[in-house]
Amino acid sequence: DHHGLIFLAAVVLLGLGVRLALDPHDARMARWAGVVAGLGLWVSTEFLLPIAAFLVLFLACWLVRGAPTPAVMARFSLWWTGTNVGVLIVERAPDALSSRELDRVSLLHVGVALLALVFWLLVGSRPQGALGTRAWTSAVAGALTGATLWFVFPQFVAGPFGDVPPELWDAWLSKVVELQPLWPIGSEPNRTLYVATAPLLAIPLALVAFRFDRRHRDLWLALAVLTTGFTVLGMVQTRFIAFAQLLATVGWGWLSATLVARIGDGRSPRDSVRRVAAMLVGVVGFFVPFLVVGALVASNDAIASPGECDFDELVAIVETRTDQPIVLAHVDWGPELLYRSEARVVAAPYHRNIDGILDASRFLAESPAVASGIASTRGVDLVAVCVERDSAYIGPDRADGNLLDSLAAGAVPAWLNPYPTNSDLWVFEVVNAALP
């Protein structure tokens, strides 16, 4: 899905960044990095995080090394801005070019890229000086561009989901696994250790490399800072730990390469075995603590997996109809139902489908009278209920006498006509639903 594409683009962008840091005179590399930044942002505005990591990398290079970083980053920012403009022209109608949306490329993101260009032009316009001078110049330029961003695009600080209403978080996003925190560990230490061990151990590895690899100290400093930052973000929301895992491979690769370099030339069988062992340290070494702790610490699995129903039965019922029925079902079933049948759906897990997701949640969490009104307003033809799954999803905060509890107790409203099924899935045809 698009998450994999985001991570692939992040690998390409940060890889270009490292190569550009090693050869800052490579103008072609700077141009490609700007294009990748714009295309990655087109995939998802969450790509602002890898772009921020790229900027932090070169800020570290500038502070430690000095010139020619400003010129390189100005070129990158120019191509990033141009790519954003190109994306806007390709994707948006002329009357939407002035939009300031947070969750898709808009004028707001063109402005952010332009401000990055302004920052590096301001930094490059001053004499390079010593480390203290560069730090002071960067702080002043950062304050000016940051204040401009706050004044022109104040909503930018809200992030890609800044336009999402709070009730959507309560009804849907708060239950999405990738948005759950890794800390506190709670009852599932194995899960946290599995995803966080590699970056947690890679942070001190980067600091060790910073001490011994004097030629690339700025890169190791940036790597330690970025890995720490993404690990902290991962503790808040699990999905961000993936970026820390990607960065962690650099530290583990350095450790493996260092160990291999200290072993003989590999001509003897003993050296060959030792070199293979050293390579394995970098490939799977970070799993060892997880495996050891996982064998000693039991996971209580306090969060039970939601019940599963026979989805194929729902598809079969939909296919018996000659129309294109509107189906009200669990939000996560929407995409597969659209893909496998001719049905239309009320709810699907896309954050712009705010009303549909909220209606699907309220349908089961409110009284049968309210549910009847939703079904009538929406023109619902079929209702699918998986009691255990829907109950776990809606949670305990539902109205007294709600439809889900009524169905579970066997009290089926007259406007719901049940289909015979062979599993825990309940399917009803809506007949004569009344407006509220």
Legacy VTK file of the C-alpha trace (Angstrom):
# vtk DataFile Version 3.0
C-alpha trace
ASCII
DATASET POLYDATA
POINTS 436 float
0.000 0.000 0.000
1.044 3.625 0.089
2.969 3.139 3.341
5.455 0.887 1.554
5.835 3.508 -1.162
6.453 6.196 1.479
9.222 4.126 3.083
10.787 3.294 -0.298
10.833 6.992 -1.237
12.330 7.771 2.201
15.151 5.297 1.566
15.846 6.897 -1.819
15.743 10.460 -0.450
17.976 9.783 2.559
20.313 7.692 0.418
20.650 10.594 -1.990
21.247 12.818 1.027
24.130 10.710 2.301
25.742 10.564 -1.147
25.251 14.304 -1.546
26.808 14.932 1.855
29.860 12.904 0.776
30.093 14.815 -2.516
28.381 18.199 -2.036
29.455 19.414 -5.481
27.219 16.881 -7.272
24.492 19.169 -8.642
22.698 16.257 -10.287
22.271 14.513 -6.933
20.748 17.673 -5.424
18.265 17.935 -8.294
17.209 14.305 -7.968
16.764 14.721 -4.218
14.451 17.698 -4.819
12.383 15.715 -7.317
12.117 12.706 -4.966
11.035 15.011 -2.132
8.228 16.437 -4.266
7.094 13.037 -5.562
7.180 11.538 -2.061
5.027 14.403 -0.828
2.607 13.626 -3.655
2.260 10.065 -2.342
1.408 11.407 1.107
1.944 14.641 2.963
3.318 12.461 5.775
6.471 12.478 3.647
7.217 15.815 5.282
8.887 13.740 8.013
11.578 12.202 5.733
12.047 15.633 4.153
12.565 17.095 7.624
15.114 14.344 8.302
16.898 15.275 5.059
17.030 18.918 6.155
18.331 17.978 9.610
21.059 15.900 7.964
22.327 18.893 6.015
21.898 21.270 8.909
24.305 19.006 10.814
26.669 19.023 7.833
26.494 22.820 7.715
27.169 23.268 11.417
30.063 20.805 11.524
31.550 21.278 8.076
30.383 24.618 6.681
30.353 25.434 2.960
29.213 24.400 0.387
26.076 23.110 2.176
23.893 26.258 1.663
24.428 26.213 -2.102
23.629 22.485 -2.280
20.470 22.846 -0.221
19.313 25.912 -2.142
19.504 23.839 -5.316
17.602 20.989 -3.607
14.905 23.378 -2.344
14.496 24.958 -5.774
13.859 21.578 -7.402
11.583 20.533 -4.546
9.538 23.699 -5.062
9.384 23.141 -8.801
8.245 19.543 -8.367
5.506 20.640 -5.956
4.285 23.188 -8.503
4.310 20.514 -11.206
2.298 18.154 -9.002
-0.255 20.898 -8.354
-0.647 21.567 -12.080
-1.010 17.851 -12.876
-3.386 16.935 -10.067
-5.495 19.983 -9.308
-7.966 21.948 -11.386
-7.022 25.584 -12.017
-9.584 26.806 -9.505
-8.031 24.628 -6.777
-4.431 25.808 -7.187
-4.848 28.244 -4.306
-6.087 25.602 -1.828
-4.367 25.173 1.526
-5.178 21.564 2.365
-3.056 19.674 4.857
-3.603 16.105 3.665
-2.709 16.539 -0.008
-0.224 18.669 -1.920
-1.474 22.239 -2.016
-0.232 25.805 -2.123
0.725 25.365 1.519
3.403 22.796 0.630
4.735 24.938 -2.198
5.138 27.698 0.385
7.001 25.398 2.784
9.472 24.431 0.041
9.952 28.101 -0.864
10.671 28.957 2.765
13.292 26.193 2.851
14.879 27.855 -0.190
14.778 31.232 1.566
16.393 29.733 4.686
19.386 28.375 2.793
19.758 31.554 0.762
19.839 33.565 3.992
22.382 31.200 5.544
24.558 31.271 2.422
24.472 35.058 2.207
26.505 35.466 5.399
30.216 34.731 5.871
30.802 31.139 6.887
32.746 31.868 10.083
33.327 29.425 12.923
30.863 26.894 14.329
29.358 29.475 16.681
28.792 31.925 13.832
27.140 29.258 11.695
24.900 28.216 14.585
23.865 31.828 15.222
23.190 32.465 11.541
21.112 29.285 11.296
19.104 30.198 14.400
18.273 33.688 13.088
17.387 32.412 9.600
15.312 29.611 11.131
13.432 32.048 13.358
12.649 34.334 10.410
11.412 31.582 8.115
9.548 29.865 10.971
7.758 33.101 11.885
6.844 33.610 8.231
5.463 30.077 8.032
3.418 30.633 11.189
2.029 33.919 9.857
1.230 32.799 6.294
0.275 29.152 6.944
-0.692 28.903 10.635
-2.561 25.628 10.070
0.643 23.888 8.938
1.680 23.111 12.518
-1.435 20.925 12.900
0.110 18.256 10.648
-1.430 16.123 7.861
-4.441 15.187 10.028
-5.031 18.700 11.299
-8.340 18.992 9.435
-9.707 15.734 10.860
-12.450 16.417 13.441
-11.945 15.011 16.972
-15.009 12.777 16.731
-13.403 10.877 13.847
-10.446 10.059 16.082
-12.805 8.690 18.707
-14.915 6.700 16.253
-12.146 5.279 14.059
-8.535 6.499 14.109
-8.000 5.844 17.814
-8.599 2.144 17.092
-6.185 1.824 14.154
-3.226 -0.348 15.194
-0.507 1.739 13.532
-1.706 4.823 15.442
-1.361 3.143 18.834
1.546 4.164 21.116
4.457 1.844 21.827
4.884 3.393 25.250
3.858 2.592 27.881
4.567 -1.029 26.984
1.589 -2.339 28.954
0.710 -5.979 28.483
2.540 -6.528 25.181
6.282 -6.083 25.814
7.158 -8.451 22.971
5.536 -6.174 20.394
7.414 -3.098 21.582
10.729 -4.942 21.800
10.247 -6.440 18.360
9.861 -3.099 16.586
11.974 -0.832 18.813
15.058 -2.909 19.710
16.945 -2.231 16.465
16.702 1.590 16.624
17.219 1.717 20.409
20.512 -0.150 20.045
21.443 1.732 16.859
21.493 5.073 18.701
24.549 4.217 20.855
26.067 2.529 17.792
25.843 5.829 15.906
27.506 7.606 18.836
30.306 5.022 18.873
30.760 5.528 15.136
30.786 9.292 15.740
33.767 8.774 18.034
35.797 6.491 15.774
34.828 7.550 12.240
36.196 11.085 12.290
35.794 11.605 8.535
32.006 11.400 8.755
31.256 12.777 12.200
28.547 15.114 10.915
26.695 12.224 9.289
26.846 10.078 12.421
25.693 12.980 14.558
22.710 13.530 12.275
21.968 9.792 12.245
21.964 9.622 16.061
19.661 12.652 16.309
17.255 11.410 13.633
17.085 7.846 14.956
16.370 9.201 18.430
13.705 11.561 17.111
11.879 8.908 15.088
12.107 6.434 17.982
10.449 8.966 20.287
7.749 9.570 17.664
7.311 5.799 17.405
6.620 5.635 21.122
3.755 8.074 20.500
2.465 6.393 17.319
3.716 2.989 16.166
3.864 3.880 12.466
6.777 6.306 12.953
9.054 3.568 14.301
9.457 2.323 10.715
11.591 5.378 9.878
13.787 4.692 12.912
14.157 1.079 11.778
15.276 2.221 8.333
17.904 4.524 9.852
19.016 1.797 12.249
20.275 -0.338 9.364
23.074 2.185 8.801
24.491 1.800 12.310
24.201 -1.974 12.247
25.772 -2.075 8.795
28.702 0.011 10.059
29.175 -2.376 12.998
29.147 -5.388 10.693
31.593 -3.760 8.247
33.916 -2.732 11.094
33.985 -6.262 12.485
34.623 -7.749 9.044
37.485 -5.304 8.445
39.189 -6.442 11.652
39.086 -10.082 10.625
41.623 -11.573 8.250
41.341 -11.542 4.483
39.030 -14.547 4.509
41.429 -16.936 2.859
41.436 -19.406 5.738
38.288 -21.375 6.663
38.451 -19.923 10.174
38.495 -16.340 8.866
35.625 -17.088 6.519
33.467 -18.376 9.367
34.308 -15.344 11.475
33.478 -12.948 8.626
30.100 -14.619 8.090
29.427 -14.349 11.834
30.336 -10.652 11.765
27.955 -10.046 8.879
25.174 -11.843 10.743
25.643 -9.437 13.651
24.662 -6.578 11.381
21.825 -8.482 9.719
20.085 -10.138 12.691
22.050 -9.054 15.755
19.408 -6.599 16.889
16.851 -9.432 17.102
18.801 -11.284 19.791
17.662 -9.132 22.755
14.079 -9.404 21.563
14.297 -13.179 21.291
15.861 -13.507 24.748
13.400 -11.201 26.481
10.503 -12.634 24.480
11.343 -16.092 25.800
11.373 -14.857 29.397
8.499 -12.346 29.407
5.005 -13.598 28.647
2.565 -11.375 26.791
-0.848 -11.332 28.436
-2.606 -10.278 25.241
-5.007 -8.105 27.200
-6.276 -6.630 23.951
-8.221 -9.490 22.449
-8.381 -9.853 18.694
-11.798 -8.837 17.376
-14.057 -11.637 16.256
-13.991 -12.631 12.612
-17.060 -13.458 10.553
-17.409 -15.153 7.183
-16.966 -12.225 4.814
-17.580 -14.509 1.815
-21.180 -14.951 2.966
-21.755 -11.224 2.725
-20.285 -11.132 -0.786
-22.483 -14.066 -1.814
-25.612 -12.311 -0.529
-24.685 -9.100 -2.360
-24.188 -11.051 -5.582
-27.731 -12.488 -5.372
-29.124 -8.990 -5.882
-29.672 -7.515 -9.317
-29.075 -3.929 -8.205
-26.014 -2.225 -6.747
-27.007 -2.296 -3.081
-25.744 0.228 -0.558
-24.217 -1.767 2.285
-23.640 -0.520 5.809
-20.926 -2.686 7.362
-17.766 -2.442 9.454
-15.511 0.365 8.210
-12.614 -2.014 7.468
-14.807 -4.135 5.194
-15.516 -1.250 2.825
-12.535 -1.570 0.448
-12.787 -5.353 -0.010
-16.539 -5.162 -0.515
-16.047 -2.520 -3.216
-13.349 -4.635 -4.836
-15.174 -7.974 -4.794
-18.728 -6.930 -5.589
-20.889 -4.323 -7.291
-22.034 -2.958 -3.929
-21.692 0.607 -2.737
-20.723 1.202 0.885
-21.416 3.764 3.569
-18.116 3.429 5.450
-14.573 2.825 4.243
-11.273 3.593 6.050
-10.443 6.845 4.295
-10.242 9.899 6.503
-12.136 12.085 4.030
-15.136 9.777 4.382
-15.908 11.488 7.687
-19.712 11.375 7.537
-19.814 7.760 6.345
-17.514 6.490 9.097
-19.402 8.420 11.787
-22.783 7.229 10.496
-21.641 3.590 10.467
-20.451 3.930 14.063
-23.599 5.741 15.256
-25.813 3.220 13.474
-24.936 0.477 15.955
-24.083 2.665 18.963
-27.379 4.600 19.031
-31.002 3.567 19.460
-32.898 1.618 16.773
-34.883 4.802 15.997
-31.685 6.756 15.274
-30.296 3.810 13.266
-33.505 3.694 11.216
-33.103 7.376 10.370
-29.489 6.844 9.265
-30.501 3.895 7.073
-33.317 5.911 5.483
-31.209 9.025 4.896
-28.391 6.971 3.409
-30.662 4.751 1.325
-29.114 1.638 2.875
-30.228 -1.671 1.340
-28.187 -4.167 3.397
-26.748 -4.121 6.900
-23.936 -6.494 7.928
-23.131 -6.991 11.618
-20.326 -9.030 13.135
-21.297 -8.758 16.798
-17.965 -9.553 18.439
-15.954 -7.430 16.005
-18.344 -4.469 16.020
-18.714 -4.585 19.796
-14.942 -4.439 20.288
-14.688 -1.583 17.805
-17.492 0.578 19.135
-16.458 -0.017 22.747
-18.489 0.459 25.922
-19.380 4.110 25.276
-22.675 3.522 23.522
-26.201 4.629 24.266
-28.542 2.617 26.434
-30.808 0.461 24.338
-28.503 0.763 21.330
-29.132 -1.245 18.174
-26.116 -3.542 18.590
-27.175 -4.688 22.063
-30.755 -5.070 20.860
-29.661 -7.329 18.012
-27.429 -9.340 20.347
-30.444 -9.837 22.641
-32.542 -11.077 19.714
-34.708 -7.960 19.455
-34.646 -7.238 15.726
-36.521 -4.082 14.646
-39.343 -4.542 12.136
-37.454 -2.562 9.490
-34.637 -5.138 9.396
-35.366 -8.374 7.552
-32.711 -11.038 8.372
-30.997 -13.190 5.774
-30.200 -16.818 6.724
-26.437 -17.224 7.298
-24.189 -20.064 8.396
-21.757 -18.102 10.577
-21.606 -15.396 13.239
-22.239 -12.825 10.519
-25.681 -11.249 10.563
-27.038 -9.719 7.365
-30.286 -7.779 7.177
-32.264 -6.210 4.374
-33.573 -2.762 5.214
-37.332 -2.455 4.624
-39.393 0.652 5.301
-36.772 2.470 7.382
-38.213 5.696 8.743
-36.671 9.140 8.585
-35.739 10.554 12.005
LINES 1 437
436 0 1 2 3 4 5 6 7 8 9 10 11 12 13 14 15 16 17 18 19 20 21 22 23 24 25 26 27 28 29 30 31 32 33 34 35 36 37 38 39 40 41 42 43 44 45 46 47 48 49 50 51 52 53 54 55 56 57 58 59 60 61 62 63 64 65 66 67 68 69 70 71 72 73 74 75 76 77 78 79 80 81 82 83 84 85 86 87 88 89 90 91 92 93 94 95 96 97 98 99 100 101 102 103 104 105 106 107 108 109 110 111 112 113 114 115 116 117 118 119 120 121 122 123 124 125 126 127 128 129 130 131 132 133 134 135 136 137 138 139 140 141 142 143 144 145 146 147 148 149 150 151 152 153 154 155 156 157 158 159 160 161 162 163 164 165 166 167 168 169 170 171 172 173 174 175 176 177 178 179 180 181 182 183 184 185 186 187 188 189 190 191 192 193 194 195 196 197 198 199 200 201 202 203 204 205 206 207 208 209 210 211 212 213 214 215 216 217 218 219 220 221 222 223 224 225 226 227 228 229 230 231 232 233 234 235 236 237 238 239 240 241 242 243 244 245 246 247 248 249 250 251 252 253 254 255 256 257 258 259 260 261 262 263 264 265 266 267 268 269 270 271 272 273 274 275 276 277 278 279 280 281 282 283 284 285 286 287 288 289 290 291 292 293 294 295 296 297 298 299 300 301 302 303 304 305 306 307 308 309 310 311 312 313 314 315 316 317 318 319 320 321 322 323 324 325 326 327 328 329 330 331 332 333 334 335 336 337 338 339 340 341 342 343 344 345 346 347 348 349 350 351 352 353 354 355 356 357 358 359 360 361 362 363 364 365 366 367 368 369 370 371 372 373 374 375 376 377 378 379 380 381 382 383 384 385 386 387 388 389 390 391 392 393 394 395 396 397 398 399 400 401 402 403 404 405 406 407 408 409 410 411 412 413 414 415 416 417 418 419 420 421 422 423 424 425 426 427 428 429 430 431 432 433 434 435
